[in-house]
Every structure is written in C-alpha cells, then in structure tokens.
C-alpha cells in the first residue's frame, strides 16, 4: 500500500491514515500514586488482553539515596520470577567534568529472583527524582520466555544525569501476571505509576 504525496512533495496536508494502515494506541489500565510506599504493585490487568504492556513511572522520589527496582510475578503470590538481564548507562555530571557510556556488570542479573535495578543511586534531594518506561512483551504466552526492556532518566547523587538501559527476560513459560516496583532500601517517597495496554 502506498501513501499519496502532495504536489509539494510533503505530507503536510495528509490528515488521516489510509484505511489499510493502522496505528497502535495506549489504553490506560490503572494508575497508582506512591506516598511513603514500600512497594507499588500491579496485581491485576496484566493478562492475555494485550501482547504488550507499558508501565510508566513518573517523578519517582526515594526516601533515601537508593535504586529503583522491578520484579515480576509468575502466577504465585511472590514477585520472584527468575530473570537474566543486561544493564548499561550513559551519564554526564552537572559540573561537566565527568561523562561515560558503559556496561555495568554489577547491575545485571543471571538466573536471579532478585529485583532488577531500573535506576541507579537516585538522589533524594527535594528537587530530584527519576522517570522512565518499561515494556513487557506478551506476558500471558505459555510457550516462550517473557522479554522486557526499560529506559530510565534519573539524577544520581554526584549530582549527574543518568540514562539507565535495561533489557532481559523472565526465564519462565508461566504467564507473568504482576509487576512490582520498590526501592533497594527505604520507601518510594512519591511518584506516579501507570499501566497501559498497547493496542
């Protein structure tokens, strides 16, 4: 299928997609607000309705300088799905004297049930926080492992901006039916967490 281009060789006057072209959209399933919360857990709404789920975490502020973690539930009552992951970071300090792009072996997991770090050493100054997005693919599939990717922007304690990149899989053929966020210690002082289904 082709899209007709206007006489001026631009697409500026095209106001809608042709009938054969579809575009994805996000459906908000649920939203939670942290307030000195030990965890934020999504225990419903992750099922076979959608092939992809997106979780957004916005202005997450820790009670102490800590890491934001995620873990997954695979049908039981605990958030302890076995995971293998990789983790790398790009950062730049406010002073402009330190910058790097590096793989961080201390933050990846190999067949572990521990929580996966999403954002590393988030500063708890009043004006600092982290925000990001996590994609979870086909969590109800009972044939394959469950892949996820996440990108987070946060303020580290130096202070500096960090962009943390995480990818991995839950090494189970059981359905993933829950996602939980927590801090490595202390509480999630504040923040908004949203669960979307991708149409």
Secondary structure, 3 states (H helix, E strand, C coil): CCCCCCCCCCCCCCCCCCCCCCCCCEEEEEEEEEEEECEEEECCCCCCCCCEEEEEEEEEEECCCEEEEEEEECCCCCECCCEEEEEEEEEEECCCCCEEEEECHHHCCCCECCCEEEEEEECCCCCCCEEEEEEEECCCCCCCCEEEEEEEEEEECCCEEEEEEEEEEECCCCCCCEEEEEECCCCEEEEEEEEEEEC
